[in-house]
Amino acid sequence: MGKTLLQFLFSITMVTGLLFGTAGRVAAQSAGAISFEEWLGLASPTKNMSFEQLLHSFGMRSDQGGETTATVLLWEEQEGGSFEYPERLSDNLEPGRGYFFYFYRSDDLNRGEERDFFSEAPATDEAPHDGVVEIQVSATDADESGRIDGMEGFNLLGNPFDRELTVGAIKKELATVSTNLNSYLYIWNSGLGNGNGGFELLNDEDVIAPVQAFWVRYLDDGIKGTVRFDRDRLSADDPRRSHHPVDIDAESFALKLGAGEWFDTYRIELRAEGEVGEDKLDGYKLFSLKSGAINLYSSVGGTNKLTRNVLPGKLEKEIEIPLFFSAAGKTDLSFSWEYPDKLPRNWDLILTDREMDREINLWTTSRYSFTLESADIEEEVTSPETPPEQQFLDTRNAPVITERFSLTIRPRGSNVQNETEILPESIRLKPNYPNPFTSTTTIPYELDESTEVTLTVWNMIGQKVATLVDSESQQAGRNHAENWNAASMPSGMYIARLEAGGEVFTRKMTLIK
């Protein structure tokens, strides 16, 4: 008896409980009438399945010329890593290969009524893949830079079977072609970052759902071979209902960049086998598929981008990590951080804003807000006539803010090289942040020697309204800061007054409510 394709996908979803991001969850919960607009990373669900059969009318839309195009992308690694369209929609999906499909909302298709995906999808009597599926993989130094960088070495594969596969078992098969393999498999999750979307990093104990697409990366030039996916050998013995990409009990620190509800995360993790430079344990950054998403990452060696930086548990010297981000069309953003206490307490953690000449001590505050100047902001050009796959490709080349921020990790202790901190040349009261502010602001300052400090706040008629530090002896250093909560104070101009080393320093601050 014939079964519709989406009934097949839905039945897999219900059996495994592992879903393909937000769209998959919507499908499982609705079990019938569905209306979503979403990218899905999928593999061939059955034998002899064409793009046209799988997409049906859900991935089709007519352009202004009346021609019908499919929103489907396949990945070509050997040309440096790029998305391409299939030559013909009548071609079959290659078993074991991954693809990205875009499903439109019903109103995008000029239909006012809700559509029943399951009843409209075509019927098929084709059987699921079984036994062994072979797939070609490669890593090519297409730009002849002497290393695998950029999007080189990434292969978009997929689980072609009707059961979950274990990540660790998949990696063992991938290693038969080359052992120089990144430690993670990557799957698209539109719900990451409170809807910002992103690619999750899967560890060996995690699982890949049936017909789910995933990325893998080889790190050596000239790799080319065949991987055998054996359904029985790769099947998960203990099916899991969820995976845990990050163990918060481990020595791990999360730096987030957000605007509104959306945010992206950059993570520092400590392991004995980690290295300061790029290594297999680092997690690479793949940009979100969503238009206007925030993407936060660091850069190492050429054009490689990291979303997870695994460092050794013991650092021998200070390291500075340049931070880059894209946030098209957004003006007001905030950094926040979680679990700094998972890192050694004798490590100074400093976020530097070069544009504002500010150093933020991550031990003493939990957020830093800033505004992008209009010259730094580029709006993404999208419209109902712009195919979402083109928006996706534009997102990969989104405007990036560079050279403004960095994260410094400065270890202290007798076993650290250059352990003596480079002290400032003079006492300095630095600009408060944010400024203007609505309730709370941070007032940073530097001391060139150990001295007695008094830090107070005054209004514009010469009245002292707050004492933040009262004749306290403090050590020399760059990372002193105090927070002032002005929630009970009226809007207006205030003066921060620092008395140290026999000198007095002042700065204006603006409270706006």
N, C-alpha and C positions, 0 to 999 in steps of 0.2 A: 504494500500500500504506500502511495507516495506521501512524503513528508516535506513541508515547506522548509526552505533553508533556515529561516529565522526560528521556526519551531525547533529545528535541529540545534541551532546555537543556544536557544533558550533552554532546551532540555539538558545540554551540557552544563550550562550555567547553574541550573537548579541542582544538578547532581553534585557538582564540585563545590559550590558555594564560593568559588573564586571568580570574580567578575572583571570585566574589561573596563575599569574606570567608572566614571559617573554614568555613562551611557549604558553600560552593562547593568548597573544597579537599577536604573530606571526600567530597563527591559524586564528584569527579574521581578520587580515589584508590580509592574503593570500587567504582565502576562497577557497582553492583548493589544489594546489601543495605546500607541506610543507616539509621542511627538517630541523629538529632541534634535539638537543641532550639535554635532560632535565629531571629532576625529576618533577613529578606532584603528588600532593596530591589529590586523588579523592575518592568519595564514589560511591556506586552502582547507576548507572544512570537509570536502569529500573528494573522491576521485573524479577526474575529468570535469572540473568546475571552471567555467569561464568567468571573466570579469563581469560580463554582461549579465550572466545568470545570477551572480552574487549581488550585484548592485541593483538589478531590476530597475525600477524607476526611482529608487530612493537615492541613488548616487548620480542621477542624471538631472541636468537642467538645461534649458534652452537659452542660448545667448541672443543678443539683439539681431543677429543675422539669421536666426531660426535654426541653426545647427545645434545638435545635441552633443554635449561633451560629458565625459565622466570625471568625477572627482576621485581619482585614484592615482597614487604615486608609488613607484617602485624605486629601489635604491641601487645605484651603480657605484661600487667601491673603486674599480680599477681606473677611473678617470679622476681620482682625487676625492671622490665622495660627492655625489650629487643625486638629486631626485629627478626622475624621468617619468614620462607618461608611457603606458603600454602602447605598442605600435597598433594593435587592434584589440578592441574590446571583446572580440570573439576568441582571442587567445585564452588558453587555460592558465590558471595560476600554477606556479611551479611548487610542487610539494616541498615543504620545509623552508620555503622562502617567506619572508614577512612583507606586508604591504600596509600602506595607510589609506584608509577610506574615509571620506567625509559624507555624513548623512545630514541632509537638510531638514529644517523644520518644515511643516506642511505649508505655512504661509509663504515660505521662500519658493514653493512650487506653485504659487497662485491658487492654492486650494483653501477654501474656508473651513472645510470640515476636518475633523480629526481622522487620522488614517490608521488603519489596523495593519501594522507591519507584518504580522504573522499570516494573516489571511491573504495579503496582497503578494507576498513573496512567491516566486514560482515553485512548483512542486518538482521534486527530484527523487529518483529511485537509486541514485548513485550511493555506493557504500562508503563509509569512512575509510581513511587510510589505515592499513594494518601492516604488520611485519616491519620491514626496514625501508626507510626513506633516505636517499642519498642527496646531499646538497653541496655545491661548490662554495668554498670560502677563499678569501684572499686578503693580502695586505700589500699595497703598492705605493712606493714613494713617487707619486706622480709628478711632483714639482721638483724632484731630484735635489732635495735639500739635504740629503744624507741621513734623514730620520723620518719616522712616521709621525706626522703632526697634522694639525687641522682636523679634518674629518677623514683622513686616510686611515685605513685599517679597520674601520667600522663595517660590520656586516649585519644586515637586517634579516633575521631568521624568524621562524615561527614554529610553534608546536602543531604538527599536522594531525595529531591523534585525538581520540575522544576521551582521553584521560590525562590527569596531571603528570608532569614530568619534574623530577628533582633537579634543581639547579646544579648541585654538585656532580650528579651523573652526567648532565649535559656538558659541563666543563671538562670532564674526563674524556669525553668523545672529541670535543674541540681540541684538546691537547694532543690528540693523535696526529694532528696536522702540524702544530707547533706548541711548545710549552710556554713560549713567551706571550702570555695571554693576560689581559687585564683581569682582576679578581672578581669583577661583577658582571651580571647580566642586567640590562636596563629595560624597564617596561614603562609605557606611558600611563600616567594617572592624572586625569583632568581635575581631580579634587585636591591635589597637593597645594599647599600655600593658601588654604581657604578659598580655593577656586582659581588661583593663579595658574595651576597646572604645572606639571614637571615630570621628569623621568625618575622613577625609583630605582635605587641600587639594590639588587638582590644578592644575598649571600648563599653559600652552599646548601644550607638547610631549608631554603625557601623553595617554592614550587612555581612552575609556569602552567597556567591554565590551558585547557584545550583550545586550539586554534588561536592562541594569543601570540602576537608578534613580540620580538625582543631583539635588542641590540647586543652584539658582542664585539670586542675589539682585540685584534692581533697587533703586536708591537714591533715586529721585525719586517723589514723590507723583503720583498720577493717571496712571501708566503703564498702558496697556492696549492689547494688540495681538496679532497672530498671527505666530508664528515658523514658518518652513518648514524642516523637516528633509529635505534631499535626500540620499538614501543615497550617491549617487556623489560629490557635492561634499564631503560630510563624512567620507568614508571615509579611514582612515589609510593613507597611502602606504607607510609603513615600520612595520609592526606591531611593537609593543614587548611584551616579556614581563613587564616590570615598570615602575613609574614611580618617580620620585625626588622626593617632595614637598619635601625639604629638601636643599640643597647645603651640606654641612658645611664645604666650603672657602670658602664665602661668609662675610661678617661676620655671624655668627648665633650666638645664645646661647640655650641651652635650660634652663629652670627646671622641675624635676619635683617633683611631690607624690605620695608613695606610701604605701601601707599594705599590708604583706605583699608579695605578688608584683605586685599591680596598681599602676599609676601613671598619672597624666595629665601632659601637658606644656604649658607656656606658653613661647612663643618670642619673643625680641627679635631683629629683623633690621635691618641697616643698608643703606639704598639712597640714592643721591643724590637721587631723586625722592620719598623718604619724607617724612612730616610728623609733627610731634609730636602733633597731634590726629588724629581719625579720618579716614581716606582710603581710596581704592579698593584700595590695596595691603594693607590690614590684613585678617587672616583672622578671620571671626566664629566664635564658639563655639556649637556645637550639642551639647547634652548627649548623653552616651552612652545607648544604648538599653538597657543592662544594669542590672538592679536592683542597687542598692548600689554603683554605680560611683563613682569619684572624678572630679570635674569641677573644673578649675582655670582661672581666667580673670581678666581685668581688665574694668573697665566704663568706657565712654566715652559721653558725651552721652545722658542719659536711661537707657534700659534696654538699649542695645546692649552686647553682650559680645564680647570679643576673645580668641582663642586664639593669634593671631600679631600682634604689634605692630611694624609697619615704621616705623623712625625715620630721620631724615636722618643722613648719615654724619658731619656736624659739628653738635654741639649748642652752642647759645649760652648756655644756662643749665641749672641743675639741674632735673631733673624727678622727680616722685614718682608712682609707679604703684600705686594701691590694688589689692590682690589679694583675690579672693574664691574660695571653694571650697565644694563639697558633698561630704560623705563619710559618708553615713548609716550609723550603727551602728559607726563606727570610732573608737577612742580614741587609738591610738598611730600617729602619722604622722611622715614625714620629708620635708623639702625636700632636694633634691640638685641639682647643676647641671653642665652640660657646655659646653665650648668658650668659657669666658669669655675665653680668650686670643685669640679671634676679634674681640673688641672692643678699642678703643684702650686701651693701658696707662695712659694718663693720665685714664681714667674711673674714679672710685670706684664700686663696685657694692656697695650695702648693702641687706641684707634686714633689715627691722625687725619685731620682735615686740613690739607695744605692750603686750600683756597681761603679758609677762615683763620689759618694759623692757630689751630687748636689741637691739643692733645687730650683725649678723653681716657681717663683711667677706668677700665672696665670693672675693677674691683669696687669702685666707690659710687658708681651710678649704673643704671640699667637701660638707658635710652639716650639716643642722640638724634635730634631732629634737625633738618636742614632744608633749604629751598634752592631749587635750581634756577639759575638765571635764564631768561628767555633765549639767550644765545645757545644754551646747552640743550634746549628742548626741541625735539622734532616730532611733529604729529605723524602718526601712521596714516597713510592715505588709503582709506578703505571706503567702499560703497557697495550697495546691493549688486552693482554690476561687476565688482571685483571678485573673481573666483576665490574661495577660501584657500585653495592650494597655493595661489599666488601670494596671498597674505602670509601664509606659512613660510614660503621661501623668503619673503621680505623680512620676516621676523628673525630668521637666521642671520640676516645682515642688518639688524636693527642698529640705530645710532647708539654708540657706547660711550659712557663717561669714563675717561681714563685719567690717570695721574693725580686725581684729587685725593683719594683715600688710600690708606695703607694700614695694615695690622702689624704691630711690632710685638714680638715675644722676647722678653729680656730676662733670661734666667739669672738668679743671684745665688752665690754660695761659693764655698772654698774649692769646689771641683770644677768651677766654670772658668774658661779662659776669658781674659779681659774682664774680670769680675767687677773692677772698680767702675761705677757708673760715671759717665761723662757729665759733669755737673754744669749747670748754666753759669754764664760769666757774671751774671748780676741777678739781683732780686727783681722779679717781674710779676705784676698783676695782669693776667691775660684776659681777653674778652670773655664775658659770660656767654653761655649758650643754654637754650636758644635765646635770642635777643632780636626783636621783642619776644616776650613770653606772656603766657596767660595765667600761670599760677606758680610754677616752680622753675627755677633756673639754677645752673651750676656755675660757680665762680672758681676758676682754676688759677693757680699761682706757682711760681718757682722760687726756690731759695738757693743761693750760691754757697751758703754755709749754715751750720746749725745755729738757730737763733730763736728768740722769743717772738711770738706772732700774735697779733690781734687783728681780727677781720670783722668789720661791722658794716651795717647798711644804714644810710641816712636818706631822708626825704629832701625836697628842694628848698625847704624853709629852715634847714639846719637841725632837724630833730633826728636823733638816733632811733631807728625803728626795729633793729635786730642786731644781736651780737652772735656771730657764728663761731668765732674762736676768741677766747678771752685770756690773753697773756699766757699762751701755752708754748712750751719749748718744743720745737720741731726740728727734725733732721733736714740736712741739705738734700735737694732733689728737685726733679722736674714735675712730679706727678701729684702735687698737692691740689685738692679741690674740696669745696664745700657747697652743699645744696642750700638754697634759700626758698622756703615755702612762703609765698606771698598771697596765699588764698584769702586771707583776711584783710589785705591791704587794698586801698583804692587804686584805680588806674593812674598812671603818671610816670614821671621820671624819678629815678632813684640813683644814689651814688654808693658804689662799693668802695670801702676804704680799708686798705691793707697797711698796717704798721709793722715793720720788721727791720732789723738791723739799723735802727735809728733813723729810718726813712719812712715817708708816708707816700702811698700810691693810691690813686683814685681812678675809677671808670664809671661812666654813665650806663644805666640800665633802664629799659622801657617796659613797664607793665601795662598790658592791654587786656581788658575784660569785655 
